[in-house]
Amino acid sequence: MIYGLVNSAVRIYKVLLLAIMPAFCFFLTGCSNKEEGGTFPSPEGYNLNKPIVSKLPPMLDEISGIVFYPKDKSLFAIHDERGWLYKIYTDKSNKVEKWKYATGADFEDIALIDSMFFAIKSNGSITAFTFKRPDSPIVKSFKLPKTDKREFETLEKEIARLNAEKQTITEKLSAGSLAYDELQKLSYRIEELAQLLDEKEFRWLELSEIL
């Protein structure tokens, strides 16, 4: 009996040791990095360990999208809702200029090609604009081609199927009767399902606005 208890204790000790060892190694690695100052290699021309931080004014709290302007090393950005284009100077002055190009919409990103700006809205439409004079933007809006309705219908079916699978796995996990290997496998799968659902539901919302 004593021999059996000793063997059981040894087995439990081995299992605990295997479970704790990865975390212990991770802890040692973290301490080692901290002792070395937490430095990491940087790409050529950059020093990620000494970033330059600039405090921008509150009016830039709701900007969406950003594009680099190499001629004077400034940045262009747009306001999320108010239709303002901002030019942010990256020198020590942190000077900001702004121009009105739209009355307002839910803008998500901006691109610059030659002297033409392209701002995309959350519904998929694009506003193209340029400035001949600071107070007179030339604006043109157009929509992307409508996506085939079959994709929209297919997404509805896929979302329903993924939600059903997620519900089944959730019930199995809640039962508390699964072996460790099966528990781990289903835990990974439910994380994967959550990511897939996020992607497909986001795409479904996009299509629902433009169809």
Beta strands, then each sheet from edge to edge (+ up, - down):
strand 1: 63-69
strand 2: 74-79
strand 3: 84-88
strand 4: 96-100
strand 5: 107-113
strand 6: 116-121
strand 7: 126-133
strand 8: 136-142
sheet 1: 1+ 2- 3+ 4-
sheet 2: 5+ 6- 7+ 8-
end
